[in-house]
Amino acid sequence: MENIEPHDTLENIQARIDEAIRSPIKLPCGERVSVSVSIGVSTCQGTEGATLESLLREADSHMYAVNHAKR
């Protein structure tokens, strides 16, 4: 993701992605639709030894927390 600042939190990044995805889309037929998504994010900035597996596990954990909070 571009324009991530050192002070950005994972929650802030997640909210930016969520907002972009939820933005209504105009279909060719003229109808406007929007979608929702549950996402989890992780970062390896400043984390030594992070592996793809550990980052995916962290993002997956955050996604389940978002799903739980929406209920």
C-alpha positions in Angstrom: 0.0 0.0 0.0 1.3 3.4 -0.9 1.6 6.5 1.4 1.8 4.6 4.6 3.3 6.9 7.2 5.3 5.7 10.3 2.4 6.9 12.6 -0.3 4.9 10.7 -1.7 2.1 12.8 -2.9 -1.2 11.4 -6.5 -0.1 12.2 -5.9 3.1 10.1 -4.6 1.1 7.2 -7.4 -1.4 7.5 -10.0 1.5 7.5 -8.5 3.0 4.4 -8.7 -0.2 2.5 -12.2 -0.9 3.7 -13.3 2.6 2.7 -11.9 2.2 -0.8 -13.6 -1.2 -1.3 -17.0 0.0 0.0 -17.1 3.0 -2.4 -20.1 2.6 -4.6 -19.5 1.4 -8.2 -21.7 2.4 -11.2 -22.4 -0.6 -13.3 -22.7 -0.3 -17.1 -26.5 -0.6 -16.7 -26.5 2.5 -14.6 -27.2 0.8 -11.2 -24.9 1.7 -8.3 -23.7 -1.1 -6.1 -21.3 -1.5 -3.2 -19.7 -4.4 -1.6 -18.4 -5.1 1.9 -15.4 -7.1 3.0 -13.8 -8.3 6.1 -10.1 -7.8 6.0 -7.1 -8.3 8.2 -3.8 -6.6 7.8 -0.3 -7.1 9.0 3.0 -5.3 8.4 6.6 -6.3 8.5 7.9 -2.7 8.8 10.4 -2.8 11.6 9.9 -6.5 12.3 13.0 -8.6 11.8 12.5 -12.2 11.0 8.9 -11.9 9.8 8.0 -14.6 7.4 5.2 -14.7 4.9 3.5 -17.4 7.1 3.7 -15.2 10.2 2.3 -12.2 8.3 -0.6 -14.2 6.9 -1.3 -15.7 10.3 -1.4 -12.2 11.8 -3.6 -10.8 9.0 -5.9 -13.8 9.4 -6.2 -13.2 13.1 -7.1 -9.5 12.5 -9.7 -10.5 9.9 -11.5 -12.8 12.4 -11.4 -10.0 15.0 -13.1 -7.7 12.5 -15.7 -10.3 11.7 -16.4 -10.8 15.4 -16.7 -7.1 16.0 -19.3 -6.7 13.2 -21.6 -9.2 14.7 
